[in-house]
């Protein structure tokens, strides 16, 4: 059974940092891209960042380039999202996503709340 478990969210002041973690189990990570999405209250879920488990290529939404960094730890089967210089507009529920690169399969974590106060 595929499981994606996010952690690391919380309340932080503007300008602060948080590191989100997503621990993956039950899937062959070499066949997946792991991504972070976020959904602010009243808005649609949006793409934030992605990383290829095989070659480590990274992708970012324009809105977070230079501010967020995605990385992975193969041994821990965990993907991280380092978020710096946080702004109130970064407030959202952040979701981890695993998408197969060889099939239609995709899986979501339960989400972790990030709240940035001004």
C-alpha positions as a Markdown table, in Angstrom:
| # | Residue | x | y | z |
|---|---|---|---|---|
| 1 | Unk | 0.0 | 0.0 | 0.0 |
| 2 | Unk | 1.4 | 3.4 | -1.0 |
| 3 | Unk | 1.8 | 5.8 | 1.8 |
| 4 | Unk | 3.1 | 9.4 | 1.7 |
| 5 | Unk | 3.4 | 11.0 | 5.1 |
| 6 | Unk | 4.1 | 14.7 | 5.3 |
| 7 | Unk | 5.5 | 16.5 | 8.3 |
| 8 | Unk | 7.2 | 19.8 | 9.2 |
| 9 | Unk | 4.4 | 22.3 | 8.8 |
| 10 | Unk | 3.5 | 24.9 | 11.4 |
| 11 | Unk | 3.2 | 28.5 | 12.2 |
| 12 | Unk | 6.1 | 30.8 | 11.3 |
| 13 | Unk | 6.6 | 34.5 | 11.1 |
| 14 | Unk | 7.2 | 36.2 | 7.7 |
| 15 | Unk | 10.8 | 35.9 | 6.8 |
| 16 | Unk | 11.2 | 32.6 | 8.6 |
| 17 | Unk | 11.9 | 29.1 | 7.3 |
| 18 | Unk | 10.4 | 25.7 | 7.5 |
| 19 | Unk | 11.4 | 22.3 | 6.1 |
| 20 | Unk | 8.7 | 19.9 | 5.0 |
| 21 | Unk | 9.3 | 16.2 | 4.8 |
| 22 | Unk | 7.5 | 13.5 | 2.9 |
| 23 | Unk | 8.2 | 9.9 | 3.7 |
| 24 | Unk | 7.3 | 7.4 | 1.0 |
| 25 | Unk | 6.6 | 3.8 | 1.4 |
| 26 | Unk | 5.0 | 1.0 | -0.7 |
| 27 | Unk | 6.2 | 2.2 | -4.1 |
| 28 | Unk | 9.3 | 1.7 | -6.3 |
| 29 | Unk | 10.6 | 5.3 | -6.1 |
| 30 | Unk | 12.8 | 4.8 | -9.2 |
| 31 | Unk | 9.6 | 4.9 | -11.3 |
| 32 | Unk | 8.2 | 8.0 | -9.7 |
| 33 | Unk | 8.5 | 11.8 | -9.6 |
| 34 | Unk | 7.8 | 13.3 | -6.2 |
| 35 | Unk | 6.2 | 16.7 | -6.0 |
| 36 | Unk | 4.9 | 19.2 | -3.7 |
| 37 | Unk | 1.6 | 21.0 | -4.3 |
| 38 | Unk | -0.1 | 23.6 | -2.1 |
| 39 | Unk | -3.7 | 24.7 | -1.7 |
| 40 | Unk | -4.6 | 28.0 | 0.0 |
| 41 | Unk | -8.0 | 28.5 | 1.4 |
| 42 | Unk | -10.5 | 29.2 | -1.3 |
| 43 | Unk | -8.0 | 28.5 | -4.1 |
| 44 | Unk | -7.2 | 25.6 | -6.4 |
| 45 | Unk | -4.3 | 23.3 | -5.6 |
| 46 | Unk | -1.2 | 24.5 | -7.4 |
| 47 | Unk | 2.2 | 22.9 | -8.3 |
| 48 | Unk | 5.1 | 24.0 | -6.2 |
| 49 | Unk | 8.1 | 21.8 | -7.0 |
| 50 | Unk | 9.1 | 18.3 | -8.2 |
| 51 | Unk | 12.1 | 16.0 | -8.2 |
| 52 | Unk | 12.9 | 13.0 | -10.3 |
| 53 | Unk | 13.9 | 10.1 | -8.0 |
| 54 | Unk | 16.2 | 8.6 | -10.7 |
| 55 | Unk | 18.3 | 11.6 | -11.7 |
| 56 | Unk | 17.5 | 14.2 | -9.1 |
| 57 | Unk | 16.3 | 16.8 | -11.7 |
| 58 | Unk | 14.3 | 19.5 | -10.0 |
| 59 | Unk | 11.5 | 21.7 | -11.1 |
| 60 | Unk | 9.9 | 24.8 | -9.5 |
| 61 | Unk | 6.9 | 27.0 | -10.0 |
| 62 | Unk | 8.0 | 30.5 | -10.9 |
| 63 | Unk | 6.5 | 31.8 | -7.7 |
| 64 | Unk | 9.0 | 29.9 | -5.5 |
| 65 | Unk | 12.2 | 29.8 | -7.6 |
| 66 | Unk | 15.1 | 30.9 | -5.5 |
| 67 | Unk | 13.0 | 30.7 | -2.3 |
| 68 | Unk | 12.2 | 26.9 | -2.0 |
| 69 | Unk | 14.6 | 24.0 | -2.5 |
| 70 | Unk | 13.5 | 20.4 | -3.1 |
| 71 | Unk | 15.7 | 17.5 | -2.3 |
| 72 | Unk | 15.6 | 13.8 | -1.6 |
| 73 | Unk | 17.3 | 11.2 | 0.7 |
| 74 | Unk | 17.4 | 7.9 | -1.0 |
| 75 | Unk | 18.2 | 5.9 | 2.1 |
| 76 | Unk | 15.3 | 7.5 | 4.0 |
| 77 | Unk | 12.9 | 7.4 | 1.1 |
| 78 | Unk | 12.1 | 11.0 | 1.9 |
| 79 | Unk | 11.7 | 14.1 | -0.1 |
| 80 | Unk | 12.2 | 17.5 | 1.5 |
| 81 | Unk | 11.0 | 21.0 | 0.7 |
| 82 | Unk | 13.1 | 23.7 | 2.3 |
| 83 | Unk | 11.2 | 26.9 | 2.4 |
| 84 | Unk | 13.0 | 30.2 | 3.1 |
| 85 | Unk | 12.0 | 33.8 | 3.4 |
| 86 | Unk | 8.4 | 32.8 | 3.9 |
| 87 | Unk | 5.6 | 35.2 | 3.1 |
| 88 | Unk | 2.0 | 35.3 | 4.2 |
| 89 | Unk | 1.0 | 34.3 | 0.7 |
| 90 | Unk | 2.8 | 31.0 | 1.2 |
| 91 | Unk | 0.2 | 30.1 | 3.7 |
| 92 | Unk | -1.5 | 26.9 | 2.5 |
| 93 | Unk | -1.9 | 23.2 | 3.0 |
| 94 | Unk | 1.1 | 21.5 | 1.4 |
| 95 | Unk | 0.6 | 18.1 | -0.2 |
| 96 | Unk | 3.2 | 15.5 | -1.3 |
| 97 | Unk | 2.4 | 13.7 | -4.5 |
| 98 | Unk | 4.0 | 10.7 | -6.2 |
| 99 | Unk | 3.4 | 10.2 | -9.9 |
| 100 | Unk | 4.5 | 7.2 | -11.8 |
| 101 | Unk | 6.6 | 8.0 | -14.9 |
| 102 | Unk | 5.5 | 4.7 | -16.5 |
| 103 | Unk | 1.8 | 4.6 | -15.8 |
| 104 | Unk | -1.2 | 6.7 | -14.9 |
| 105 | Unk | -0.8 | 6.0 | -11.2 |
| 106 | Unk | -0.6 | 8.9 | -8.7 |
| 107 | Unk | -0.9 | 9.2 | -5.0 |
| 108 | Unk | -1.3 | 12.0 | -2.5 |
| 109 | Unk | -0.3 | 12.5 | 1.1 |
| 110 | Unk | -2.7 | 13.9 | 3.7 |
| 111 | Unk | -1.2 | 17.4 | 3.7 |
| 112 | Unk | 0.5 | 19.6 | 6.2 |
| 113 | Unk | -0.6 | 23.1 | 7.2 |
| 114 | Unk | 1.9 | 26.0 | 6.7 |
| 115 | Unk | 0.8 | 29.3 | 8.2 |
| 116 | Unk | 3.0 | 32.4 | 7.8 |
| 117 | Unk | 2.0 | 35.4 | 9.9 |
| 118 | Unk | 2.8 | 38.9 | 9.0 |
